Amino acid sequence: MKKLLLPFFLLLFGFAQGQAYPNLELESEVKFNIGLFLATKTVEASYEYYLSDDVSLGGTIYLDDDPTDYNGNFGIGPNLRAYFGYQPRSGFFAEAFGLYFTGEDEIETTELGNRNNDYSTLAMGLGMGNKWTTRSQRFSLEVFGGFGRNLNPEEFQSDFMYRAGLAIGIRF
């Protein structure tokens, strides 16, 4: 009888663990920042690769047709996230990010004559947010925000920058 109980409990434990943790074979995620698009018409897409259940490495790229917007008209950068939720790859997260972005200053001066107001800068920052996923772990919704410091700002540029958004994503 003991020989039958051991395989039964192993099988039961295997099913219970399979139900507690959803499909973790989906290691990549592509996201679109719908909140930023609706607020400013900026197109921002992100990619996230899960290194483990609670750590991911990703990248972001955004394009804007107005170079005088706060964070410029083009940006690209990496991020590293740590998740603190009860479910793997979701819940509250903290991130460190880098961002290279370009833009143009909108201040026109007549005293200095023609002047090139284009800039490109590098920023580093910290952010946080929350991610919710469907039961199948196929789709996600996240809200995030972050604050960074420009490492080489021009004299007409702010020393600080921010990131924020509401993103929808699909995992594959």
CORRA-V932979 format. One record per pair of residues at least 24 apart in sequence whose ideal C-beta (glycine too) atoms are under 7 Angstrom apart, sorted by the first residue. I is the first residue (numbers start at 1). J is the second residue. Records with the same first field share a line. If there is no record, write none. Layout:
# CORRA-V932979
I: J / J
This chain:
# CORRA-V932979
21: 88
22: 135 / 136 / 137
23: 136 / 137
24: 53 / 88
26: 137 / 138 / 171 / 172
28: 171 / 172
29: 140 / 169 / 170 / 171
30: 169 / 170
31: 167 / 168 / 169
32: 167 / 168
33: 165 / 167
34: 166 / 167 / 168
35: 165 / 166
36: 165
40: 69
44: 165
46: 167
50: 89
53: 88 / 89
54: 82 / 83 / 88
55: 81 / 82
56: 81
67: 103 / 104
68: 103 / 104 / 106
69: 103
71: 101 / 161
72: 101 / 102 / 103
73: 102 / 103
74: 101 / 102
75: 99 / 100 / 101
76: 100
90: 131 / 132 / 133
91: 130 / 131
92: 130
93: 128 / 129 / 131
94: 128
95: 127 / 128 / 146
96: 126
97: 125 / 127 / 146 / 148
98: 124
99: 123 / 148
105: 156
107: 156
119: 154 / 157
121: 150 / 152 / 153 / 157
122: 151 / 152
123: 148 / 149 / 150 / 151 / 161
124: 148 / 149 / 151
125: 149
127: 163
137: 171
138: 170 / 171
139: 169 / 170
140: 169 / 171
141: 168
142: 167
